[in-house]
Amino acid sequence: MQHNIFATMRSLKIMDGCKGTQIYAVSDAPTTTASGDKLIQQLQGHLRAQSIRSKSIRNLNTTTIADVVGEGLLPYGLPMTDLLEPQIETCLKPVDFLETLADLYRRIETCPQFEKSKVYLEQCAVFRGLSDPKLFRRSLRSARQHAVDVHSKVVLASWLRYERREDELIGSSAMNCRGRNVECPKATLQPGYEPEPVFDLCMCTSRMPRAPREEVDNETSMDDEECSTSEEDDSDMSFIIGDTEIRCRRYNISSLSRPFKTLLFGGFIESRRERIIFSQNGISAEAMKAAEIFSRTKRLSQFPPNIVLELLSFANKFCCEEMKSACDAHLASLVCDMDDALLLIEYGLEEISYLLVAACLQVFLRELPSSIHSPHFMTIFGSPEGRDRLAMAGHASFMLYYFLSQVAMEEEMKSNMTVMLLERLGECAVQRWEKQLAFHQLGIVMLQRKEYKDAKHWFQKAAEAGHVYSTVGVARAKFKRGHKYSAYKMMNSLISDHKPVGWMYQERSLYCLGKEKMADLTSAIELDPTLSFPYKYRAVSLLEENKIRAAISEINKIIGFKVLPDCLELRAWFLIATGDYEGALRDIRALLTLDPDYMMFYGNLHGDHLVELLNPIVQQCNQADCWMQLYERWSCVDDIGSLAVVHHMLSNDPGKSLLRFRQSLLLLRLNCQKAAMRSLRLARNYSTSEHERLVYEGWILYDTGHREEALAKAEESISIQRSFEAFFLKAYALADTNLDPESSKNVINLLEEALRCPSDGLRKGQALNNLGSVYVDCNKLDLAADCYMNALNIKHTRAHQGLARVYYLKNQRKAAHDEMTKLIEKARNNASAYEKRSEYCDRDMAKSDLSMATQLDPLRTYPYRYRAAVLMDDHKEAEAIEELSRAIAFKPDLQLLHLRAAFYESMGDYVSTVRDCEAALCLDPGHAETHELRKKAQEQIKEQT
């Protein structure tokens, strides 16, 4: 197996790592009568009194859980099974997910060029339910690339920017395109399809500052005077407005519109008059002079905004299309900030000015999420009247309200604003998938607001539109209204009518008891081990039976491969009950890294407060001690423990960019990408030097799919100051391709330069590990071994894996096996080590190691692929397909789909081959081997027909 540099570089990509983002929360608990402050004081007092107690779980030998609760250690009590329920996911969740992916790929491939943007948006909605945010961003970027109209460009470009949260970067202007043409506010206001060069850097990096208003007025008056006197001898008529006479050329004015042509050359009496009284037509003398000048010059640049606004209204009244378009474009070019947008959007909506409204809309969208709290936001976007006005101007679309409603749901799920935006989303929905999404999300929000009748109504509408998953919402709403048996029957029928999936059994478990409930939870886990609710429920059930060690073991099962805040909270809850305050504090710190605003104990206590309460009874460490702990936990591959140490260090030094960056690396290793991006943004904001800031901006760009821009940031940083991180970033970005000998040489040089720069041992270890990986790819095994040994000397434990690879390539299979055994013994999270060791075993031992890897981390795909390959070698085709299908059901993966397609092809099932290939290509359109396999299967189908 070819060693891949991406398996180790920056330690971001553990093979087939968990991609889950769904978090199942503990449901609301009954409100307590005691005040929060009183309860905190009670908890704090008891914790201090308990400071002499052992911090070990062994305390349970003499202290029962009931004793601990009774003493006041947990004033909110322990978690109860009656208060647990899984959240309903907010995204589209097709029952036949693979067929949905395949259908999307076919439609994208065959639909007209100008329709592709809409299909890519649908793909975005489907990818939103997957755990890898890069898939969603890639589809969003493709939708923007293929957008034709200005409205779509404005919305999609703003959405792309929002995904990077550039509003959180200090010094970032909402209207600054940072050189990216695809998001340049000027480029988005240009209609028409833009081919591939849309991704080239644009020429501007920001808008030019406008001249002071006084200067504009002076220039305007001078230009106005010049224009009004030029060609005066050619004038053959006048408009009289008040006491002012405006000399004009009849032919030029008549060319402005058909009504003017009829007025001046038709059968009206004015056509024979040289002087026409025009005072009652709602235009000032100054604006009429401007209209006369425009009729000759076709330019508006010399006029102040108030005159152009008057001309816009005048053009609308007299159907002067050319003048209206010019006014629209000119005013749109003036919109630079929120003040401009608030002032001009009303004019734009009143006069139905497409570009002006687009420019104002762009400011609102690029200022999200802060603009959603503007008092004008509800009027413009939330109300039915506001949507109607936007529709008249051509700017009310499902795409717009999809974006706005997602932002609102992230800000506050239960707010009136969220409800109103989702209602507008439903009004804009036309296609089936649009109705499914809008109605399903409305149902979820109503369920959160405890408006169960409305929730049931919207879930039913989503189900009627074809979204089977919304039946879960109907059942839940019935259950909340006391109709438990009806909910049970509904889920029972769903399982009977469709191929069962994990979430069906999970939901049905809520409506049954005893052994039947546990059997459903077991079935849910077997079908989809990514579901966290069954682990949580079984853990709390064991707690209620006073089996707390077993409860902790149960919740550890999912934390081992999927780190979720509510699971960490549950384990911390258990650990506090056992007196293991140090372990509890570790989990709470890790939890707060994932979600800084997390409220614990049924939402009654902020996590930060609990940290303050636990700190006095846990041994405190200074920064030097923390660094030693970080080395130790990093060495034993304890990512959660490392997160906790970094969180502690940041509490003492919150402005330390290096620590924020280290935090982001740990979060990425744990596949917590949203939290990792937040840490990266904070690292950038706290940077004390320009070269450091550029590096963190480079990582943000790289992690959001802008590889070339990341390289440019790294090079710019190096030009200012040579640093470890800048060289490391450049090496990593360059390695993100198929490395040829020349590219490999460049990466080696960059990593060697990085190692010459000052850095801490943790990063040096990573660089040495990565350098060894490149040497392996270049078949320089002795140099690779030296790198891995040097990395191990500074406790970079993961280097055991690289060294084992070197031994294997030198035909030293036992040494490779022994090296991986060392990693298994040292690493806290060792599923990947078992997986890798299987490559150096005989078949039976390999099966055992891979079985252990799957047990520790069911999301790793290699064990399924290996077992399926063995079954195919033994001519057990049906069992091989089943092995792959079992994993694909809960983790659609390119490699799994490609392998199953190849198996189908070898069995002569070409229809299934094509379907799996198309589903795989929807995930990665550039996968050449899958394209080739699909082409062969299609040719076979043609030959058979």
N, C-alpha and C positions, 0 to 999 in steps of 0.2 A: 504493500500500500504506500503510495507516494506521500511523503511527509509534507505537510502544508504549513507554511509560515504563519497563516492566519490562526492556527490552533494555539499559538503562544504569544504572538505579538501584542503588546500592551495588555495581555491577559484579559482580553475582552470577550473572546469567542470560545467558550468551552463547547466542544463538539456536541451538536444536537441539544444544546442547553434548553432549559425550560423557558418558554416564551409567554407564559400566562400573565395576564394583567387583571383578570376579573377578581374582584375582592368581595367575598361574602361576609356581610357584617352581622353582628348580633342585633337582633331587632330591638325596638324600643322597650325599655323596662317600665314598670309602673313608677310614677313619680314618688319621690320620698318626701316625708314631711319635714325632715331635718334640713336646716340650711346647709349650703355647701361649705361655708367657712367653719361652721361648728363641726361638721363631719371631718374636715381636713385636720382641725385641731385634735379631734379625737384620735384619728389615725396617727398623727404625728406623735402624740403623747404615748400611744401604745408602742410605736416602733422604737422610741427611745428606751422605753422600759424593757424592750426585748433585746437590747443591744448585746447583752451578755449571753444570749442564747446561741447555740450552734447555728451556722448558716447552711448546714447540710440537710439534705432530704431525709437523713436518718432520724430526724426529730420525730417523725411519725411513729416511731416505736413507742414513744411515751406520750405523744400529744395527738389527739384526734382532730380531724378537720372541724368538727363541731365545736371543740374547745377553742380553736383558733378564732373562728368566727364569733363565738360567744364572747371572747375577750375583747373584741372591738378592733381586731387587726384589719378586717375587711368590712367596713361599715355598710357597704352596699351589697354585702352578701357575696356568695359564690355564683358563678353562672349556672343557669338552670336550663334543662332541655326544653321546657315549655316556652322559653323566650328565644329560642333559636329558630331561624328560618333562612333559607337561601334567598339572596337577591335575584330578581328577574333581570336578565341582561337587557341593556337598552338598544342593542344592535339588531340587525337582521340576522336570523338564525335559520337558514333553510334546513329542512329535514334531509334532503339529498344534496349535501353540500358539494360533492364532486360534480354532479350533473350541472349544478349552478355555475361552478367555475368553468367547466367545459363549454357551456352555452355562452358565457360571457366572452371567452376567448374566440369562439366562432363568430360572434356578432361583431367584436372589435375588428376581426380580420376581414370581414366581408361588408361591413356597413360603409356607406359613402363617407368620404373624408370629412365633410362638414358635420356629420352626425356622430363622429367618434367621441367628441367631448362629453356628450350625454351618457354614452355607454361607459366611458371611463368613470364618470361620477357614480353610476350604479355600482361599478367595480369597487370604488372607494367605500360605498356603504357596506358591501359584502366584506371587504378586507378590514373594516372597522371591528368586526367580530373576531379577527385573528389576533394573536398575541404579539406579532411583529409590527411595530408602527412604521417600519421602513416600507412595507408593502403598501400601506395606506398613502404615505407621502409620495411614493413613486407613481401611484395611480393619479393622485391629485396633480402631480407635475405633468403627467401625460394629458390629463383633462385640460390643463392650462395651455399646453403646447398646441392642442388641436382646437382651442376656442376660436371662434370667428367674430362674434359680436362683442362690442365694448363691455356690455353688462357682465357677460361671463368672464371676460378677462379681468375685470375689476374684482369680482368676487373671488375667483380662484387664486389670483395673485395675492390678494389680502389673506386668504386662507393659508396659503403656503408660508407667508411671513408669520402668521399667527402660530403655526406649528412649531416654529423656532422660538416663539415668544420673544422676539426682538424688542418688544416694548419693555422687557425687564432689563435690557442692557443699558447701563448708565451712559448717557451721552448719545443714545440712539434717537434719531428723529423719525417720526412715523412716515414722513414722505421721502426719506433717504433710501434710495434704491441700492446703495453700496455697490453700484456697478453691475447689478444683475438685471439684464434686459427683461427676463421673464417676469420680474416683479417691479420694473421701473414704472412709476406712476404716469410718466408721459407715454410710455409704450402701450400701456393698457388702454389709453384713450384713443388709440388708433384702430379702426375696425379692419377686418380682413384676416384671413388665415396666414399664419407665419410658419414657414417650414423650419427645419432643424436649426438654422442660425438664430432662432429665438433664444437659444441658451448662450449665445455669445455675450460677452460683457458689453453693456451699453456705454455710450460715450460720456454720459453725465453721471456723476456720483451724488449730486443733490441739485435741488433747484436753485437758480440764481436769486439772490435777495432782491426784493422789489425796491424801487426807488421810493423815497419819502413822498407822501401824497402831495405835498406842496410842489415838489419838483414836477410831478406828473401833471398837476394842474397848469403849471407855467408852460410846460412843453406843449400841452394840449391847446392852450389858448393861442400859442404862436402858430402851431400847425393849422389850427382851425382858421386863423386869420388868413394864412397863406392860401389854404384850399378854397376859402370862400371868395377870395378875390380872383383866383385863377379862372380863366375861361369865362369871366363875367360877361364879356361882350356877346357870348353865344347864348345867353339866357333869353328865353322868349315868353316867359310867364312868371307869375309870382303867387306864392301862398301867403295869405295874410293871417297872422295869429296875434290877436290883441293889437298892439300898436307896431308890431314888427312885420316887415315885408321880407320874405325870403325869395330871392331870385333863383329861378331854376330853368333847366332845359326840359321842355315838355317830353321829348323823346326819352331822355334818361329816366325821368320819373315814371313814365308809362312802362318802362322795361322792368320795373321792380316787381310788378304782379299783374295778373289779369284784371282785377278790380280797378287798378290805376289806369290800365290801358283803356278799359271801357269808359272810365270817367273822363279821360283826357282826349280820347279819339273816337268815342262812341256817340250815341244819340243824346247824351245829357247836355244840358245848357252850358256846363262848365267847359265842354270841349271847344266852345267858341269864345270863351272869356280869357283875357290875359291875366286878370287878377281874380284869385279864388279865395273866398273867405273860408278858413280852416280852423277857426277858433274852437268849435264845438266837438272836435274829434279826439280830445284827450291827449294831445301831444304839445309839448312846450316849443317855443320858438327855437331854443337851443338844440333840441332833439330834431326838429324839422331841418335845421341847417345841417346837422350831422347826416340826416337821411339824404339830403341833396348831395353832400360831399360823397357819401357812399355810392350814390347812383352813378357818380363819375369815376371814383377811384377804386371802389370795391375794397376799401381798407377801413379798419376800425381802430388801429393801434394808437391813433392820436387822440382818442376820446376817453374821458374818465369813465369809471364803471357805472356811475349813476346815469350817464347819458346812454351808455350801451344797454343798460337795463330798460330804459324808456324806449329805445329803438326796438328791443326784443318784443315788448308789448305791442308797439306800433306794427311791427312786422307780422305778429300773430293776427292782429285785427284786420289788416289789409292783405293777408295771405302772401306776404313777401318772403317766399321760401329761401331765396339766396341770402337775403339779409338776415333772416332768422338763423340760418345755419352758421353764418359768420358771427353773429352775436353769441350764439350758443357756444361755439368753439372758443371765442375770445374770452368769455366769462369763465369757461371751464379752465382755461389756462391760468386764471388768477387765483384759483382755489388752492391754498397752500397749508392751511391749518384749520383747527376746529372752529375758530371764530369766523373765518371765511365761510366754512361749510354751513354753520348755523344761520348765517346771514343770507346766504345765497340759495340754499336749498328750497326755501319757501317760494322765492321768485321762480326757480326752476320748475317746481311742481305746479305752480299757478300757470306758468306759460308753457308747460309741457315741453321743456327743453331737455332733450335726451342726454346730451353731453354734459351740460351743467349739473344735472342731477347725478350723473355718473361720477363726476369729479367730487361732488360733495359726499356721495355715498362712499367713495374710495377713502376719504378722510375718516369717516365714521368707522369703517371696517378696519382700517390700519391702526386705529386708536383702541381697538378692542384689547382687553375686556373693560378698560376704564370708561369708554364711551357709553357702555351699556347702562351706566349709572347716571347718565345725563338726564335731566328732567325733560328734555326734548325728545329723548329716544323713544319713549312710549308713544308719544303722539305721532312720530314719523313712521315707526316700524310696527308697534304693537297693536294699535287699534285697527278695526276693520276699515275705518275711513282712511287711515294712513296707507293701508295696503292698496285700497282702491286708487288713491292719488298716485302711488308709486306705479301701479299697473298702467294708469293713463300715460305716464311718462316712459313706460317700457322697462320698468325696473322692479317689478314684483315677480319673483320666480321661486320655484322650489329650491333651486340652488342657493339663493340668498338666504331664505328662511331656514334651510338645513344648516348652514353655517352659523347663523345667529342663534338658533335654538341649541346647537351643541355648546356654544360658549355660555349661554344662559344656564344650561343644565350643569355645566362645570362650576359656575359661580354659585348657584343656589337652586337645587332641584325643585323645591316646593314653592318657589316665588310665583307671584301673579304674572310677572314678566315672562317667566318660562312658559306658563300656561298659554298666555296670549300669543307668544311667538309660535308655539306648537299648533295652536288653532289656525294661525295664518299659514303655517306649513301644510296643514291638512287642506286648507282652501286652495293652495297652489298645486296640490298633488293631482296628477293626471294618470301617470302610468301605475300599474299594479304595485310595483315595488315601492313607489313613492307613497302610495296610500298605506301599504303595510307598515312602512317605517313611521310615518306621521302618526297613525292611529295607535300603533304599539307604544310609542314613546309617550303619547298623551295618556294612555292607560297606566303606564308606569308612574308618571307624575301624579296622577289622581290617586293611585294606590299609596304613594308616599304621603300625600295630603290627607289620607284616610277618608277620601270621598269614594267609597267603594262602589256605589251604584254607578257613578260616572266612569269609574275605572273599568267595571264590567262592560259597560256600553262600548268604550273605545277598544278594549281588547277584542270584543266580539266583532267589531267592524274590521279590525286588522285580520282576524281569523277568516272572516268572510272574503276578504281581499286575497286570501291564499297564504297567509303567514301562520302556519300550523303552530309554531312556537307560542304564539299569542294565546293559545288555548290554556297554557299555564297561567296566564294572567286572569283569564275568565275563572278558572278553578280557584285561584287564590282569592279573588274578589268574593266569590261565593262562600268560601271558607271564612273570610273575615266577617261576612254577614250571618254566619251561623249555619250555613248549609254544607256541613262537612261531608255528609254521605253523597250529596250531589257532586261535590268536587272530586270525591274518590271515583265515582262512576265515570265522570268525564275523563279522568286520567287513565282509568282502566280501559276505556274505549279507545283512547288514543294509542295505547300500547298495542291493542289488538289490531288496529287499522293500519299501523305503520311499522316499518322495521324499527325495533326498539333502539333507543339511544339512552345514554346515561341520564340526561336531564329529565327524561320521562319518569324513570324509576325514582329519581331524587324527589321529584314533585309529589309522586304518589305516596311516598313515605310519610309525608306530612299528614296524610289523611287516614293512616292506619296505625295500629298499635302492636306492641310486643314483638314477637318473632317475625311477624309479617313486615313490620317496619324495618327491622334489622336486615331481613332478607332483601328488601328493596334497596336499602343503602349499600349492601354488598354488591348487588347487581349493578347499581349506579357506578360504583368504583371500578368494577370489572370492565364495564363498557367505556368509562371515561375517568381515569385516575386523576385528571386535572381538577375535578370538582372538589372543593374544599369542605362543603357542608357535611358530607358523610363522616369525614375525619373528625370534624368539630363535634358533631352530635355524639359519635361513639365515645370521644374523649370525655365529654361532659357526663354522659351516662355512666362511665366508669367512675368519675368523680362522685356522682351521687351514690354509688355503691361503696364509697370510701376506698376505692382502688386508685389512689392518686399516682402511684408510680406507673401503672398501666395507662392512666389517662395521659401522662406526660409522654410516654412512649408512643401513644396513638397520634398525638398532635405532632410529635417529632417526625412522623412518617411523611407528612406533607411539607413541613418546613425544610426537610432535607432536600427537596427538589423544587419547591415553589414557595418563595418567601412572600407572605402576605401580612399586612398590618394586623388584621383581626386574628390571625393564627398566632402571631407573636404576642398579641395582647392576652390571648387565652393561656398561652404557656406562662407568661409573666404572672397571670392571675393564680395559676396552679403553684408556681414557685413561691409566691408570697405566702400562700397557705401552708407551704412546707417549711417556711423560715429560711429558704434559700434566697435571701435578699440580693446577694451579688448577682446570681443568675437572673433574677427578675429585673434588676437594674440594667443588665446587659441587653435583655430583650426589649425593654422600654426604650433604651437609647437607639437601638437598631430600628425599632418601630417609628420613632420620631424622625429618623433619617429618611424613611420612606414617606412619611406624612407628618410634617411639622405641626399640623393643627389637630392631630388626632385626639379625640375625647374618649377616655377609658371608662370602664365600669358603667356600661349602658349610657354613655354620653354625659356622665355626671362629673368627671374629673379630667382636666387637661393633663396630658402626659407629662408636660414640663413640671406641673405641680407634684406629680408622683415622684419624679426624679429628685426634686428638692426634698421630699419627705424621706426618701430612701438614702440619700447621700450621707446624712450624719451617722448612719449605722453600718455603712460599708467603708472599708478602708480606702482612704483618699490617696491619690497618686499625683505627684507633680509632673510637669511636662516630660522631664527626662525619664521618669518611670513609665509614663505612657508610651514613649517611643520604644522602650524595651519591651513593653507588653505588645505593642503593634508588631515588632519584629517576631516575637514568639508566636502570635496568633497567625500572622502572615505565613510563618514557616510551617505551621501545622494545618494550613489551608482552612482556617476557621474564619470564613468571610463575615459571618454575623458578629462574631467576637471582635473582628477587626473594625467593623462598622461602629460598634459600641465604643471602642477606644478612640476612634477618630471623632465621634460625637462628643466624647468627654473632653478631648483636646480642644475642639472648637468652642466649647462652652467657656474655656479659659482664654482662647485667642480667636474670636469669631472672624477676624479679618485676615486670617492666614490662607492665602490663595492656594498654596501647596497642599494644605490639608483638604480644602474643598475639592481640589483636583483628585487627590488620592481617594476621597470619598466617591467621586464619580466613577473611578475605575472599579471600585468594589461593587457599586450598584450595577454597573454594566455586567460584571461577572455574574451577578445574581439575577440578570435579566430584568432589572427594574429600570427601564430606559427613561421613563418620564422623570423619575426622581434623579436619575443620573444627569439628565439635561439641566435640571434645576441647579444641581451642584456645580456643573460646568459654568452656568451663567453667573453664579455667585463667585466662582473662582475668577472669572473674567472681570467682574465688577470690583472685586477687592484687589486686583492687580496693582502693584505699586510702580511698575515700570512698563514702558511701551512694548518692549520685546516679549515680556511675559504675557501681556494682554493679547498680543497677536497670536501667541501659541494657543491660548484657550479659545480664541475666536476660531482658530484653525480646526481645533477638535470639534467645536460646535458645528462648523460647516461640514466636516468629514462625516460626522455621525448623522447628519441630515441629508446626505447624498451629494454634497458639493465637493468632490474630490479635488478637482483642479484648483478651486478657490482655496481649499485647505493647503495645498502645496504652495500656492502664492503667499499665503500668510506665513508659512514656515520659512520660506526664503526671505521674506521681508524681515522676519524676526532675526534670522541669522545675520542679515546685513547690518542690523543694529548691534547685536551682541551674540556671540557664539554661546549656545547653551545646550545642555543635555536634552531638554524637552523639545527644543526646536529641531534639532537633528533627529530625535526619535520620531517626532511627528512626520517629518519629511520622509524618513525611511519607511514608516508604516503606510503612508499614503502612496508612495512609489510601489510598494510591494502589493498593492491592491490590484494586481494584474497578473497575467501569466508571465512569470519571470523568465526572460531569456538570459543567456550568460552575461550580456552587457548590463542588463537591469540588475541582475543579482550582484554584480560587482559594485554598482552604484550603491545598492542597499547596504552591502558590507562596509563600504567606505563611510557611509553616513553613520552606521552603528558604531564603528570604531571611533569616529569623531565624537559621537555622543559619550562614549566611555572615557574619552580624554577630558571631558568637562566635569566640573564638580556636580555631585548629586549624592543622594543617600543610598545606602546599601540595597534597599528594597527595589529602587528603580535600576540600579546597576545590575542586580540579579536578573531583572526582566530583560534588560538589554543584552546581557550575556546569553540568556536563554534564547532570545530571538536570533542573535548572531549565530548561535549553534544551529538553529533551524535552517538558516540560509546556507550554511556550510554543508549541511546534510543534503539539501537540494542540489548543491554543486558537487556532491560526492567527495567532499573534503572531510573525511570522517575523523581523522586525527585532530584536525583543527576544531571540529565540532565537539569532540570529546573534551578537549581542553576548555572550551567555553562552558560546557555543562559542569565540569568539575569545579571551575572557578565560581560558577553560580551557586553550586552546592556549598562551597566553602563559606559563602556569605548567607547561607540558610535559605536559598531560593529552592524550596523543596520540589517544586514542579519540574525542576531540571532533571529529576530522576527519570521522568518520562522520555526526555530527549536522549539521555544517556543510554536508556534501554534500547531506543531505536538504533543508536550507533552500534551497540553490541549485536543486535539482530542483523544489521546489514553486514557486519563482519562475521556472520555465521556463528556467533556465540549466543545461541538461543537460551541456554540455561542462565547465563549472566544477565541477559535481557529480562528473563522471568524474575530473577532474584532482585534486580533493580526496581522493577514495578512492585514487588512485594514490599520493599522498603518504603515506597510511596504510600502503599495501602496502610502500612503500620503507622506512618506519620500523619497522614492527612485526615482531618476531621470529616471532610466531604470527599469520599473516595469512590463514588460510582464510576467516574471517568477512569480511575486507576484500574478498577476491576475490568472495565471494558477494554482498556489498552493491554492489560496483561493477557487477556484471552488470545491475543495475536501470537503470543509466544508459548502457547500450551498445545497439547494434543487435543483432539476433538472433544473428548469427555470432559477434560478440565476446562476447556474453553466454554463448553456449555454451562458448566457450573459457575464460572466467573461471570458470564453474560446473564445468567439467571439472577445472580446477586446484583449486578448492575441495574437490571430492570426492577428488581425489588427496591433498591435504594432510589432509583430515578426512572420511573416508567416513561419519561418523556424522551429518553435517549433512543435514537432510531437505529443505531448500528446493531444492537442485539437482535432486533426483529429482522433486519436484513440478513444477518448472518444465519439465524435459525431458518429463515425462509430458503436461503441458498442451500443449506444442508438438506432440507426436505426435498428441494428440487433435484439435488444430486441423487437422492434416494428414490426418485421417481414418484414422490408423493405430492403431485402438483396441486391437488385440491387443498391439502393441508398447508402447503407453502403460500398459496393465495390467501388462505384464511389467516395465517400468521401476519402477513402484511396488512390485510384488511382490518385486523384488530387494532393496529397502531394508526392506520390512516383515519379510522373512525373518529379519533380524538385529536389527531395531529396530522392534518394534511401537509405532506412534506414532499419536496421535489424529488429527493432520492428514493423515497418509498414508492411514490407514484411511478417514477421511471422504471424501477425494478419490477413492479407489478405489471406494468405495460409490457415489459420485455418477457415476462413469464406468460402473459396472455398470448403474446405473439408466437412464442415457441409452442403453445398449445393449439394455435390456429384460431383463437378467438380474436379476430382482428377488430371487430366492433368495440369490444372492451379495451383493446389496445389503443385505439384512436381516442376513446373517451378519457382514459387515464393520461395519455399524452397531452391532450388539450387542457385538462385540469392542471397538469404540471406546468404547461407553457403559460397558463394564466398567472401562475406564481412567478415564473421566470421566463419571459418571452424570448430571451436570448440563449437558451440552452440548446446548443447545436445537436447533441446526441438525441435529444427528445424530438427535435424537428425531423431528424433523419428517420427515427423509428416510426414516427407518425406517417411520414411520406411512404415508407415501405408498406405499412399496414393499409393505407388508403389504396395503394396500387393493387394489393392482394384483394381488397374488397371489390375493386373494379373488375378484376379478372374473374371473380366468382359470379358477378352479375352480367 
